[in-house]
């Protein structure tokens, strides 16, 4: 039996069929989770009235350490900090500091517990409460 290549037109139709089927499922999933993602982003993000990104990054590092996280990675250029907490459970938190407008920085925290995104607001509230105190104390030069 001799091998015959499948015509490219037939391959294009098969590929198009797969893409159309996947596209419908993706759109449905996005529509179902859109509100949840917006709510989660609101829980994960806070604005701070400062433009001193290096200082904010240092405060995030200190806050994570104060909360029992071991800081694994820091990228000053991107403003990302990652840490892991191993206190009876494994939680990983990644925090991003970026400019927001001309007079603010946006800080967004994203936590994972066993490779599952944390949607419970409590860990984020604890992190931001501690970070707000650290930012206030630093801004007012209180040790």
DRENPA-3360 file (N, C-alpha, C; in nm, 2 decimals, always signed):
BEGIN
1 = XXXXXXXX = +0.08/-0.12/+0.00/+0.00/+0.00/+0.00/+0.09/+0.12/+0.00 ~ +0.06/+0.22/-0.08/+0.13/+0.34/-0.10/+0.08/+0.45/-0.01 ~ +0.17/+0.53/+0.05/+0.12/+0.64/+0.14/+0.08/+0.76/+0.05 ~ -0.03/+0.82/+0.09/-0.08/+0.93/+0.01/-0.11/+1.05/+0.11 ~ -0.05/+1.16/+0.08/-0.07/+1.27/+0.17/-0.22/+1.32/+0.17 ~ -0.27/+1.37/+0.28/-0.40/+1.42/+0.29/-0.40/+1.56/+0.22 ~ -0.50/+1.58/+0.14/-0.50/+1.71/+0.07/-0.51/+1.83/+0.18 ~ -0.44/+1.93/+0.15/-0.43/+2.05/+0.24/-0.57/+2.11/+0.26;
9 = XXXXXXXX = -0.65/+2.11/+0.17/-0.79/+2.17/+0.18/-0.86/+2.09/+0.28 ~ -0.85/+1.95/+0.28/-0.92/+1.87/+0.38/-0.87/+1.90/+0.52 ~ -0.74/+1.91/+0.53/-0.68/+1.94/+0.66/-0.73/+2.07/+0.71 ~ -0.74/+2.17/+0.63/-0.78/+2.31/+0.67/-0.93/+2.30/+0.72 ~ -1.01/+2.22/+0.66/-1.15/+2.21/+0.71/-1.16/+2.14/+0.84 ~ -1.08/+2.04/+0.86/-1.07/+1.96/+0.99/-1.03/+2.06/+1.10 ~ -0.92/+2.13/+1.07/-0.86/+2.23/+1.17/-0.97/+2.33/+1.20 ~ -1.04/+2.38/+1.10/-1.14/+2.49/+1.12/-1.25/+2.43/+1.21;
17 = XXXXXXXX = -1.29/+2.31/+1.19/-1.39/+2.25/+1.27/-1.36/+2.24/+1.42 ~ -1.23/+2.20/+1.44/-1.18/+2.20/+1.58/-1.18/+2.34/+1.64 ~ -1.14/+2.44/+1.57/-1.13/+2.57/+1.62/-1.27/+2.63/+1.65 ~ -1.36/+2.61/+1.56/-1.50/+2.65/+1.59/-1.56/+2.59/+1.71 ~ -1.54/+2.46/+1.73/-1.59/+2.39/+1.85/-1.52/+2.44/+1.97 ~ -1.39/+2.47/+1.97/-1.32/+2.52/+2.09/-1.36/+2.66/+2.12 ~ -1.38/+2.74/+2.02/-1.42/+2.88/+2.04/-1.55/+2.90/+2.11 ~ -1.65/+2.82/+2.08/-1.77/+2.83/+2.15/-1.76/+2.80/+2.30;
25 = XXXXXXXX = -1.68/+2.69/+2.33/-1.67/+2.65/+2.47/-1.59/+2.76/+2.54 ~ -1.49/+2.82/+2.48/-1.41/+2.92/+2.55/-1.49/+3.05/+2.58 ~ -1.57/+3.09/+2.48/-1.66/+3.20/+2.50/-1.76/+3.18/+2.61 ~ -1.81/+3.06/+2.62/-1.91/+3.03/+2.72/-1.84/+3.03/+2.86 ~ -1.72/+2.98/+2.87/-1.65/+2.98/+3.00/-1.62/+3.12/+3.04 ~ -1.57/+3.20/+2.95/-1.54/+3.34/+2.98/-1.66/+3.41/+3.03 ~ -1.77/+3.39/+2.97/-1.90/+3.46/+3.01/-1.94/+3.41/+3.14 ~ -1.93/+3.29/+3.17/-1.97/+3.23/+3.30/-1.88/+3.28/+3.42;
33 = XXXXXXXX = -1.75/+3.31/+3.39/-1.66/+3.34/+3.50/-1.63/+3.49/+3.50 ~ -1.68/+3.57/+3.41/-1.64/+3.71/+3.40/-1.67/+3.79/+3.53 ~ -1.79/+3.77/+3.59/-1.82/+3.84/+3.71/-1.74/+3.80/+3.82 ~ -1.71/+3.67/+3.84/-1.63/+3.62/+3.94/-1.48/+3.68/+3.93 ~ -1.43/+3.68/+3.81/-1.30/+3.74/+3.79/-1.29/+3.89/+3.83 ~ -1.39/+3.96/+3.80/-1.39/+4.10/+3.83/-1.40/+4.12/+3.98 ~ -1.48/+4.04/+4.05/-1.49/+4.04/+4.20/-1.36/+4.00/+4.26 ~ -1.30/+3.90/+4.21/-1.17/+3.85/+4.26/-1.06/+3.96/+4.24;
41 = XXXXXXXX = -1.06/+4.03/+4.13/-0.96/+4.13/+4.10/-0.98/+4.25/+4.20 ~ -1.11/+4.28/+4.23/-1.13/+4.38/+4.33/-1.08/+4.35/+4.47 ~ -1.09/+4.22/+4.51/-1.04/+4.17/+4.63/-0.89/+4.17/+4.64 ~ -0.83/+4.14/+4.52/-0.68/+4.13/+4.51/-0.60/+4.26/+4.49 ~ -0.67/+4.37/+4.47/-0.60/+4.49/+4.43/-0.63/+4.61/+4.52 ~ -0.53/+4.69/+4.55/-0.54/+4.81/+4.63/-0.45/+4.92/+4.57 ~ -0.50/+5.04/+4.58/-0.42/+5.15/+4.53/-0.36/+5.23/+4.65 ~ -0.24/+5.28/+4.63/-0.17/+5.35/+4.73/-0.12/+5.48/+4.68;
49 = XXXXXXXX = -0.14/+5.59/+4.76/-0.10/+5.72/+4.71/+0.05/+5.75/+4.73 ~ +0.12/+5.69/+4.64/+0.27/+5.71/+4.63/+0.31/+5.67/+4.49 ~ +0.42/+5.72/+4.45/+0.48/+5.68/+4.32/+0.62/+5.62/+4.34 ~ +0.66/+5.59/+4.47/+0.79/+5.54/+4.50/+0.78/+5.38/+4.49 ~ +0.80/+5.33/+4.37/+0.79/+5.19/+4.35/+0.89/+5.11/+4.42 ~ +1.02/+5.14/+4.43/+1.11/+5.07/+4.50/+1.08/+5.06/+4.65 ~ +1.03/+5.16/+4.71/+0.99/+5.16/+4.85/+0.87/+5.07/+4.87 ~ +0.77/+5.08/+4.78/+0.66/+4.99/+4.79/+0.70/+4.84/+4.78;
57 = XXXXXXXX = +0.79/+4.81/+4.69/+0.84/+4.67/+4.67/+0.90/+4.63/+4.80 ~ +0.99/+4.71/+4.87/+1.05/+4.68/+5.00/+0.94/+4.66/+5.10 ~ +0.84/+4.74/+5.10/+0.73/+4.72/+5.20/+0.65/+4.59/+5.18 ~ +0.63/+4.55/+5.05/+0.57/+4.42/+5.02/+0.65/+4.31/+5.07 ~ +0.78/+4.31/+5.05/+0.87/+4.21/+5.09/+0.87/+4.20/+5.25 ~ +0.87/+4.31/+5.32/+0.87/+4.31/+5.46/+0.73/+4.25/+5.51 ~ +0.63/+4.29/+5.45/+0.49/+4.24/+5.49/+0.48/+4.09/+5.47 ~ +0.52/+4.04/+5.35/+0.52/+3.90/+5.33/+0.60/+3.82/+5.44;
65 = XXXXXXXX = +0.72/+3.87/+5.47/+0.80/+3.81/+5.57/+0.73/+3.82/+5.71 ~ +0.67/+3.93/+5.74/+0.60/+3.95/+5.87/+0.49/+3.85/+5.88 ~ +0.42/+3.81/+5.77/+0.31/+3.72/+5.77/+0.35/+3.57/+5.76 ~ +0.49/+3.55/+5.76/+0.54/+3.41/+5.77/+0.57/+3.35/+5.63 ~ +0.58/+3.44/+5.53/+0.61/+3.39/+5.40/+0.77/+3.39/+5.38 ~ +0.82/+3.30/+5.31/+0.96/+3.30/+5.27/+0.96/+3.36/+5.13 ~ +1.03/+3.47/+5.11/+1.03/+3.54/+4.98/+1.12/+3.46/+4.89 ~ +1.07/+3.41/+4.77/+1.14/+3.32/+4.68/+1.20/+3.40/+4.57;
73 = XXXXXXXX = +1.13/+3.50/+4.52/+1.18/+3.57/+4.40/+1.13/+3.72/+4.40 ~ +1.22/+3.81/+4.37/+1.19/+3.95/+4.36/+1.25/+4.00/+4.22 ~ +1.16/+4.07/+4.15/+1.21/+4.14/+4.03/+1.17/+4.28/+4.04 ~ +1.27/+4.37/+4.07/+1.25/+4.51/+4.09/+1.20/+4.58/+3.96 ~ +1.25/+4.54/+3.85/+1.21/+4.60/+3.72/+1.06/+4.58/+3.69 ~ +1.02/+4.46/+3.71/+0.87/+4.43/+3.69/+0.79/+4.46/+3.81 ~ +0.85/+4.47/+3.92/+0.77/+4.50/+4.05/+0.70/+4.38/+4.10 ~ +0.76/+4.26/+4.08/+0.69/+4.14/+4.12/+0.77/+4.07/+4.24;
81 = XXXXXXXX = +0.69/+4.02/+4.33/+0.75/+3.96/+4.45/+0.67/+3.83/+4.47 ~ +0.74/+3.71/+4.49/+0.67/+3.59/+4.52/+0.72/+3.53/+4.65 ~ +0.63/+3.47/+4.72/+0.67/+3.41/+4.85/+0.58/+3.29/+4.88 ~ +0.64/+3.20/+4.96/+0.57/+3.07/+5.00/+0.56/+3.07/+5.15 ~ +0.44/+3.03/+5.19/+0.42/+3.01/+5.34/+0.39/+2.86/+5.37 ~ +0.48/+2.81/+5.45/+0.47/+2.66/+5.48/+0.44/+2.65/+5.63 ~ +0.32/+2.69/+5.67/+0.28/+2.68/+5.81/+0.16/+2.59/+5.83 ~ +0.18/+2.46/+5.82/+0.07/+2.36/+5.82/+0.01/+2.35/+5.69;
89 = XXXXXXXX = +0.04/+2.43/+5.59/-0.02/+2.43/+5.46/+0.08/+2.50/+5.36 ~ +0.06/+2.48/+5.24/+0.14/+2.55/+5.14/+0.06/+2.65/+5.06 ~ +0.10/+2.78/+5.09/+0.03/+2.89/+5.01/+0.14/+2.97/+4.94 ~ +0.12/+3.00/+4.82/+0.21/+3.08/+4.74/+0.14/+3.21/+4.71 ~ +0.21/+3.32/+4.73/+0.15/+3.45/+4.69/+0.25/+3.53/+4.60 ~ +0.19/+3.58/+4.50/+0.27/+3.67/+4.41/+0.20/+3.80/+4.41 ~ +0.29/+3.91/+4.43/+0.24/+4.04/+4.44/+0.31/+4.13/+4.33 ~ +0.23/+4.21/+4.26/+0.28/+4.29/+4.16/+0.25/+4.44/+4.20;
97 = XXXXXXXX = +0.35/+4.52/+4.18/+0.34/+4.67/+4.21/+0.36/+4.74/+4.08 ~ +0.27/+4.82/+4.04/+0.28/+4.89/+3.91/+0.21/+5.03/+3.93 ~ +0.26/+5.12/+3.84/+0.20/+5.26/+3.84/+0.06/+5.25/+3.81 ~ -0.02/+5.34/+3.87/-0.16/+5.36/+3.84/-0.19/+5.50/+3.84 ~ -0.20/+5.56/+3.72/-0.22/+5.70/+3.71/-0.09/+5.77/+3.73 ~ -0.10/+5.90/+3.77/+0.02/+5.98/+3.79/+0.06/+5.99/+3.93 ~ -0.03/+5.95/+4.03/+0.01/+5.97/+4.17/-0.01/+5.85/+4.25 ~ -0.04/+5.73/+4.19/-0.06/+5.61/+4.27/+0.01/+5.49/+4.21;
105 = XXXXXXXX = +0.02/+5.39/+4.30/+0.07/+5.26/+4.27/-0.04/+5.16/+4.29 ~ -0.06/+5.07/+4.20/-0.16/+4.96/+4.23/-0.08/+4.84/+4.27 ~ -0.13/+4.78/+4.38/-0.06/+4.65/+4.43/-0.17/+4.54/+4.42 ~ -0.13/+4.44/+4.35/-0.22/+4.32/+4.33/-0.15/+4.20/+4.38 ~ -0.22/+4.13/+4.46/-0.18/+4.00/+4.52/-0.26/+3.89/+4.46 ~ -0.19/+3.78/+4.44/-0.25/+3.66/+4.38/-0.20/+3.54/+4.46 ~ -0.29/+3.47/+4.53/-0.26/+3.36/+4.62/-0.30/+3.23/+4.56 ~ -0.22/+3.12/+4.58/-0.26/+2.99/+4.54/-0.24/+2.90/+4.66;
113 = XXXXXXXX = -0.33/+2.80/+4.67/-0.32/+2.70/+4.77/-0.33/+2.57/+4.70 ~ -0.22/+2.49/+4.70/-0.21/+2.36/+4.62/-0.25/+2.38/+4.48 ~ -0.20/+2.48/+4.41/-0.22/+2.51/+4.27/-0.36/+2.55/+4.24 ~ -0.44/+2.59/+4.34/-0.57/+2.64/+4.32/-0.58/+2.78/+4.36 ~ -0.63/+2.87/+4.28/-0.64/+3.01/+4.31/-0.72/+3.03/+4.43 ~ -0.68/+3.12/+4.52/-0.75/+3.15/+4.64/-0.85/+3.26/+4.61 ~ -0.98/+3.23/+4.63/-1.08/+3.33/+4.61/-1.14/+3.38/+4.74 ~ -1.10/+3.32/+4.85/-1.15/+3.37/+4.98/-1.08/+3.50/+5.01;
121 = XXXXXXXX = -1.16/+3.61/+5.05/-1.10/+3.74/+5.07/-1.01/+3.75/+5.19 ~ -1.03/+3.66/+5.29/-0.95/+3.68/+5.42/-0.80/+3.69/+5.40 ~ -0.73/+3.60/+5.33/-0.59/+3.62/+5.31/-0.55/+3.75/+5.25 ~ -0.63/+3.79/+5.15/-0.60/+3.92/+5.09/-0.62/+4.04/+5.19 ~ -0.73/+4.03/+5.26/-0.75/+4.14/+5.36/-0.64/+4.14/+5.46 ~ -0.59/+4.03/+5.51/-0.48/+4.03/+5.61/-0.36/+4.09/+5.55 ~ -0.33/+4.05/+5.42/-0.21/+4.10/+5.36/-0.22/+4.25/+5.34 ~ -0.33/+4.30/+5.29/-0.34/+4.44/+5.26/-0.35/+4.52/+5.39;
129 = XXXXXXXX = -0.41/+4.47/+5.50/-0.41/+4.54/+5.63/-0.27/+4.56/+5.68 ~ -0.19/+4.46/+5.67/-0.05/+4.46/+5.71/+0.03/+4.56/+5.62 ~ +0.01/+4.55/+5.49/+0.08/+4.64/+5.40/+0.05/+4.78/+5.42 ~ -0.08/+4.81/+5.44/-0.12/+4.95/+5.46/-0.05/+5.01/+5.59 ~ -0.04/+4.93/+5.69/+0.03/+4.97/+5.81/+0.18/+5.00/+5.78 ~ +0.24/+4.91/+5.71/+0.38/+4.92/+5.67/+0.40/+5.05/+5.59 ~ +0.32/+5.07/+5.49/+0.33/+5.19/+5.40/+0.31/+5.32/+5.48 ~ +0.21/+5.32/+5.58/+0.19/+5.43/+5.66/+0.31/+5.46/+5.75;
137 = XXXXXXX = +0.36/+5.36/+5.81/+0.48/+5.38/+5.90/+0.60/+5.42/+5.82 ~ +0.62/+5.37/+5.71/+0.74/+5.41/+5.62/+0.72/+5.56/+5.58 ~ +0.60/+5.59/+5.53/+0.57/+5.73/+5.49/+0.59/+5.83/+5.60 ~ +0.57/+5.79/+5.72/+0.58/+5.88/+5.84/+0.71/+5.86/+5.91 ~ +0.80/+5.78/+5.85/+0.93/+5.76/+5.91/+0.93/+5.71/+6.05 ~ +0.84/+5.61/+6.08/+0.82/+5.56/+6.21/+0.89/+5.42/+6.20 ~ +0.98/+5.39/+6.30/+1.04/+5.26/+6.30/+0.97/+5.16/+6.38;
% end
